[in-house]
Amino acid sequence: MITTILTDIEGTTSSISFVKDVLFPYARARLPAFVVTHADDADVQHWLHEAAKEAGLVSASRQEIIDLLVAWIDADRKSTALKALQGMIWKDGYASGEYQAHVYPEVAARLRAWQAAGKRLYVYSSGSAPAQRLFFAHSEAGDLTPCFSGYFDTEIGPKREVDSYRRIAAAIGVPPAEILFLSDIVEELDAAAGAGLQTTLLARAPATCPAGAAHRCVADFDAVEA
C-alpha cells in the first residue's frame, strides 16, 4: 500500500525549460552583484566557502568564485552550494512577480487529490529545499506548499545513489515499500528501487515510454497508480 509520494520537479511536476530558460538565466545575470552585495551575509558566505571547497580552491578571490559559479550554472552542475545560492537569488524574482513556476496542467489537482486521500507528499530535487518551497509557493496554479509535508535536496545525498533514498525513508519514518517515487530520470528510479521504494517513470510529451522499461511508465500524473 502506498502511503507516501515522493516527487522530482524538473520533467516531472514541471517543465525542464522553465528552469533552464527562466530560472538559470535569471540567477546567472544577477549572481555577480548578489555575491558582492551580500558580503556580510553569513548564509551566503557559508555557501561560497562550500563552493570553493568543492572546487578544491584553498584560496580564491571573490571574482574567481563568481566565475566558478557562473561556469557551474552554464554546466548545470548539481552542486548543493550552487543550488542554495541560486535559490536565494530566485527568491527576489518570485517576490517581485517577474515569473511564476510552471507546473503541468494536471499536477495541482492531482497533488491536492492525493493529499485529500490521506497520502503524505514530499519533494526530492537537486534544487535546494528553500528553492523548492519557493517554487511551489509561487506556481502558476497558486500556492501548492500546503500539499507537501517536506522537502529533500542533495544535502541528504545524490539522487542517483541508493543510500539517499534509504535516508529519506528513515527521515520520513515510513517503510520504503510504502513510498512511491516519481521521476523522469531512469537512473534516479533505479536507485530508489534499489532502496525498496516503488517507482514510476514520467515520460512527458514529446517523450515516450521506453520499450521494456524496468519501471512503470506514464505520460502524466493522472495515470499514476497511487
N, C-alpha and C positions, 0 to 999 in steps of 0.2 A: 504494500500500500504506500502510495506517495503522499507524504505529509508536508514536504518542503520542496520548493522550486528555487533553484539557483540559476541565474541567467547572466550571460555575457551581454555586452552592449553593442559594440560595432558589428554590423552584419546580422544581428540577432533581434534586438529590440529597435535598432536604429540604423540608418544608412551609414556606410563607411564614408561616403562622400561628404556628409556633414562634418565629420571630424577632420578629414583631410583637406577639404576645400574651404571650410569656415573656421573651425577652431584652431587648427595648426597655423594657418597664416596670421590669424589674429594674435596668437601668442608670439610668433616669430617676429612680427613687426614691433611688438611692444616690449620684448624681453630685455633689450639693452637698457632702455630707460628705466624699466622696472628694477633691474639689478642696482642701478646707480641710485635711484631714489629710495630704495629700501635697505640702504647700507646699515642702518641701525636696527633693523627688524630681526629679532632672534631666530624666528622660524625660517626666514629667507636665508639667513647666514648658515643655519644648520644644513639646509638642503644644498646650498652652494658648496659647503665643505664636503658633503656626502658625494656630490658630483665629482669634485676634484679627486676624492679618494677612489671613487670607482674608476676614474680615468688614469689612476696611478700617478697623479701630479702631487709631488711633495710640496712644491711652492709654485703658485701661479698668480699672475696679475689678474685684476678684475676683467680686463679685456680678453685675456686668454680663456677665462671661464665663460665669458659671454660667447666667444667664438666657438667654444666647445659645445655649449648648449644649443646654439643655432644649428651647428652641424648635426647634432643628435636629433633635433626636430626634423631636419631635412631627411635624415635616415630612418625616421620613425623608430628610434631606439627605445626599447622597453626598459627604460631606466626609472626606478622608483623616485629618485631625486628630481629628474626632469619632469615627471608626471605631477609631482607635488607642486613644483614651481609653475607649471602650465596652469594647474587648477587655480592657483592664486590669481593669475592674470585673467583667466576666463571669468572669474567672479565679477570683475568690473564690467565685462561685456554683457553678461546676463542681467546685472543690476541696472544697467543703462538701457536695456531693451534693444541692444544692437542686433541681437539674434535670439532665437528660441531653439531648443534642442529638438531635432527631428525624431519622431517615433513613427513606425509603420502604422497604417490606418487601424488595424485591429488590436494593436498592443494594449492601449489603455483599457479598453473594455474587457479584454481577457485577463489582464492583471487584476482588475477590480473584481471580476467574477471568481477568479481563483482565491483571492483573499476572502470574499464573501462565503466561499465554500469551506473555509477553515484552513486553507493552505498558508504556510509561512513562506514569504518571498524574500530572497536575498539576491544581491548583485555581486558578481566577481568579474572584475575588469582590470586591465593593465593601467587604466587611469586611476589617479588617487581616489581614496574613499570620499574626501571632501568634494572633489570634482564630480564624482558620481552623484552625490546628493544634489549638487547644483544643477547637473544635467536634468535630473528627473523633477526637480523643483520648478524648472523653467522650460518644460516641454511644450510643444505645440498643442498638446492635449490637456494642458493645465498642470497643476501640481500633483505629481504622482508619488511623492515621497510617503504619503500615508499608506501606500500599498506595501512598503518594504519594512522588514524587521531589522535589516542590517546590510552592511556593505563591506566587501573584501577587495583588497588590491594586492599588488605584488609584494607588499611587506610580509604577507603570510607565505609567500613563495611563488616561483614562476608558474605560469598557467599550464605548462606542458610537463610538469613534474607530478608524479603520483602523490608524493607526501603533502603537497599543497592542499589537495582535496581531503586527505585524512585530517589535516589540521582544521580545515573548515568544518568538517563534520563534527569534530571534537568541540570546536568553538560554539557551534550551534546547539550541540547536545542531542543530536539525532543520529540514529544508526545510518550508515552510508546508504543502505538499500532503500531507505525511505526518501532519499534526496534525488530529485531529477535535475540534471544539469543540461541547460540549453546553450548551444554554441554553433557558430558556423565554421569552426575550425576542427577538423578531424583529430589532429594531434592533441588538442585540449580534451576532447571527448575520450580519446584513448586513455589519457592519464586519469580522468575522472572514473572511467570504467575500471581501471586498474586498482582504484581505491574502493571499489564496490558500489559506486553511485550508479543510478540509472541514467541513461543518456538519450538525447535526441538531437540530431543534426538539422539545423535550419538551412535550407537551400533557397534563399530569396531570389526571385526572378531578377535577372535572366539566368541565374544559376539553376541547375537541375540536380536531382539526386543521383549520385554516382551508382553505377551498377555494382551489385554485390557489396554494398556498404555494410560495415560492421555495426553501424548504429542505425536505429530507426530514423528515417529522414522525412521531413515535412516541408511544405512551402511557406507556412505561416503559423502563428500561434493558435489560430482556430483549429488547426489539425493536430495539435499536440494532445497526446493522451495523458491526462493527469488526474 
